[in-house]
Amino acid sequence: MDIIKYLKETKAELKEVHFPSVSQTITYTIIVVVLSVVVAAVLGGIDLGLREALTKFLAK
């Protein structure tokens, strides 16, 4: 495949891409950060609970 043809086709494809606006990007970033913190908190809580249960079980 000719490299020039490849680059021209790539440029044409990129013209069809619709990038999100700045406000959409900020909104999506905030959503991802909040969801990441929530998932980390839930998994941390599960880990803490299981560790405490295992500690009490092994202490018997």
Backbone as JSON Lines, residues from 0, in Angstrom:
{"i":0,"aa":"M","n":[0.84,-1.18,0.0],"ca":[0.0,0.0,0.0],"c":[0.89,1.24,0.0]}
{"i":1,"aa":"D","n":[0.55,2.17,-0.82],"ca":[1.31,3.4,-0.94],"c":[1.12,4.26,0.3]}
{"i":2,"aa":"I","n":[2.21,4.75,0.85],"ca":[2.15,5.52,2.1],"c":[1.39,6.83,1.92]}
{"i":3,"aa":"I","n":[1.53,7.46,0.79],"ca":[0.82,8.72,0.52],"c":[-0.68,8.48,0.48]}
{"i":4,"aa":"K","n":[-1.08,7.4,-0.17],"ca":[-2.5,7.05,-0.24],"c":[-3.05,6.77,1.16]}
{"i":5,"aa":"Y","n":[-2.27,6.05,1.94],"ca":[-2.67,5.74,3.31],"c":[-2.87,7.01,4.13]}
{"i":6,"aa":"L","n":[-1.93,7.95,4.02],"ca":[-2.03,9.19,4.78],"c":[-3.22,10.04,4.33]}
{"i":7,"aa":"K","n":[-3.5,10.06,3.04],"ca":[-4.65,10.81,2.52],"c":[-5.96,10.2,3.02]}
{"i":8,"aa":"E","n":[-6.03,8.87,3.01],"ca":[-7.24,8.19,3.52],"c":[-7.41,8.42,5.02]}
{"i":9,"aa":"T","n":[-6.31,8.41,5.75],"ca":[-6.36,8.67,7.18],"c":[-6.86,10.08,7.45]}
{"i":10,"aa":"K","n":[-6.35,11.04,6.7],"ca":[-6.79,12.43,6.86],"c":[-8.28,12.57,6.55]}
{"i":11,"aa":"A","n":[-8.75,11.89,5.51],"ca":[-10.17,11.95,5.16],"c":[-11.03,11.34,6.25]}
{"i":12,"aa":"E","n":[-10.59,10.24,6.85],"ca":[-11.34,9.61,7.94],"c":[-11.39,10.51,9.17]}
{"i":13,"aa":"L","n":[-10.29,11.18,9.47],"ca":[-10.25,12.06,10.65],"c":[-11.18,13.26,10.49]}
{"i":14,"aa":"K","n":[-11.45,13.67,9.26],"ca":[-12.39,14.78,9.03],"c":[-13.81,14.37,9.39]}
{"i":15,"aa":"E","n":[-14.1,13.08,9.38],"ca":[-15.44,12.59,9.7],"c":[-15.64,12.34,11.19]}
{"i":16,"aa":"V","n":[-14.58,12.4,11.97],"ca":[-14.66,12.16,13.41],"c":[-15.27,13.38,14.09]}
{"i":17,"aa":"H","n":[-16.22,13.14,14.97],"ca":[-16.85,14.21,15.73],"c":[-16.34,14.15,17.16]}
{"i":18,"aa":"F","n":[-15.49,15.1,17.51],"ca":[-14.92,15.14,18.84],"c":[-15.88,15.83,19.8]}
{"i":19,"aa":"P","n":[-15.89,15.43,21.08],"ca":[-16.78,16.08,22.06],"c":[-16.33,17.51,22.32]}
{"i":20,"aa":"S","n":[-17.28,18.33,22.74],"ca":[-16.96,19.71,23.07],"c":[-16.18,19.74,24.39]}
{"i":21,"aa":"V","n":[-15.67,20.91,24.73],"ca":[-14.91,21.06,25.97],"c":[-15.8,20.77,27.18]}
{"i":22,"aa":"S","n":[-17.04,21.26,27.14],"ca":[-17.94,21.03,28.28],"c":[-18.3,19.55,28.41]}
{"i":23,"aa":"Q","n":[-18.48,18.86,27.29],"ca":[-18.76,17.42,27.35],"c":[-17.55,16.68,27.91]}
{"i":24,"aa":"T","n":[-16.36,17.07,27.49],"ca":[-15.14,16.41,27.97],"c":[-14.99,16.6,29.48]}
{"i":25,"aa":"I","n":[-15.25,17.8,29.96],"ca":[-15.16,18.07,31.4],"c":[-16.21,17.26,32.15]}
{"i":26,"aa":"T","n":[-17.43,17.22,31.62],"ca":[-18.5,16.46,32.27],"c":[-18.15,14.97,32.33]}
{"i":27,"aa":"Y","n":[-17.69,14.42,31.22],"ca":[-17.34,13.0,31.19],"c":[-16.17,12.7,32.13]}
{"i":28,"aa":"T","n":[-15.22,13.63,32.21],"ca":[-14.07,13.43,33.12],"c":[-14.53,13.41,34.57]}
{"i":29,"aa":"I","n":[-15.43,14.33,34.92],"ca":[-15.95,14.37,36.3],"c":[-16.7,13.08,36.61]}
{"i":30,"aa":"I","n":[-17.51,12.6,35.66],"ca":[-18.25,11.35,35.86],"c":[-17.29,10.19,36.1]}
{"i":31,"aa":"V","n":[-16.24,10.11,35.3],"ca":[-15.28,9.01,35.45],"c":[-14.57,9.09,36.8]}
{"i":32,"aa":"V","n":[-14.18,10.28,37.22],"ca":[-13.49,10.43,38.51],"c":[-14.42,10.06,39.67]}
{"i":33,"aa":"V","n":[-15.66,10.55,39.62],"ca":[-16.61,10.24,40.7],"c":[-16.89,8.75,40.76]}
{"i":34,"aa":"L","n":[-17.15,8.13,39.61],"ca":[-17.42,6.69,39.6],"c":[-16.21,5.89,40.07]}
{"i":35,"aa":"S","n":[-15.01,6.34,39.72],"ca":[-13.8,5.65,40.18],"c":[-13.68,5.71,41.69]}
{"i":36,"aa":"V","n":[-13.97,6.87,42.27],"ca":[-13.91,7.02,43.73],"c":[-14.97,6.15,44.4]}
{"i":37,"aa":"V","n":[-16.18,6.12,43.84],"ca":[-17.25,5.3,44.42],"c":[-16.89,3.82,44.36]}
{"i":38,"aa":"V","n":[-16.39,3.36,43.23],"ca":[-16.01,1.95,43.09],"c":[-14.87,1.61,44.05]}
{"i":39,"aa":"A","n":[-13.9,2.52,44.17],"ca":[-12.79,2.29,45.1],"c":[-13.29,2.21,46.54]}
{"i":40,"aa":"A","n":[-14.23,3.08,46.9],"ca":[-14.77,3.07,48.26],"c":[-15.55,1.77,48.53]}
{"i":41,"aa":"V","n":[-16.34,1.33,47.56],"ca":[-17.11,0.09,47.73],"c":[-16.16,-1.1,47.86]}
{"i":42,"aa":"L","n":[-15.19,-1.18,46.98],"ca":[-14.24,-2.3,47.05],"c":[-13.4,-2.24,48.33]}
{"i":43,"aa":"G","n":[-13.03,-1.04,48.75],"ca":[-12.3,-0.89,50.02],"c":[-13.14,-1.33,51.19]}
{"i":44,"aa":"G","n":[-14.45,-1.0,51.18],"ca":[-15.35,-1.43,52.24],"c":[-15.51,-2.94,52.27]}
{"i":45,"aa":"I","n":[-15.64,-3.54,51.11],"ca":[-15.75,-5.0,51.04],"c":[-14.47,-5.65,51.57]}
{"i":46,"aa":"D","n":[-13.32,-5.1,51.17],"ca":[-12.04,-5.63,51.63],"c":[-11.91,-5.52,53.14]}
{"i":47,"aa":"L","n":[-12.28,-4.37,53.68],"ca":[-12.21,-4.17,55.13],"c":[-13.13,-5.14,55.86]}
{"i":48,"aa":"G","n":[-14.36,-5.28,55.35],"ca":[-15.3,-6.2,55.98],"c":[-14.82,-7.64,55.95]}
{"i":49,"aa":"L","n":[-14.32,-8.07,54.81],"ca":[-13.82,-9.44,54.7],"c":[-12.58,-9.66,55.58]}
{"i":50,"aa":"R","n":[-11.73,-8.64,55.66],"ca":[-10.54,-8.78,56.51],"c":[-10.93,-8.9,57.98]}
{"i":51,"aa":"E","n":[-11.89,-8.09,58.41],"ca":[-12.35,-8.16,59.81],"c":[-13.03,-9.5,60.09]}
{"i":52,"aa":"A","n":[-13.83,-9.99,59.15],"ca":[-14.51,-11.27,59.34],"c":[-13.49,-12.4,59.41]}
{"i":53,"aa":"L","n":[-12.5,-12.35,58.54],"ca":[-11.47,-13.39,58.55],"c":[-10.64,-13.34,59.82]}
{"i":54,"aa":"T","n":[-10.34,-12.14,60.3],"ca":[-9.57,-11.99,61.54],"c":[-10.35,-12.57,62.72]}
{"i":55,"aa":"K","n":[-11.65,-12.28,62.8],"ca":[-12.47,-12.82,63.88],"c":[-12.61,-14.32,63.77]}
{"i":56,"aa":"F","n":[-12.73,-14.82,62.54],"ca":[-12.87,-16.27,62.33],"c":[-11.59,-17.0,62.74]}
{"i":57,"aa":"L","n":[-10.45,-16.45,62.4],"ca":[-9.18,-17.11,62.72],"c":[-8.81,-16.94,64.19]}
{"i":58,"aa":"A","n":[-9.35,-15.96,64.85],"ca":[-9.02,-15.73,66.26],"c":[-9.71,-16.75,67.17]}
{"i":59,"aa":"K","n":[-10.74,-17.4,66.66],"ca":[-11.48,-18.38,67.51],"c":[-10.69,-19.61,67.78]}
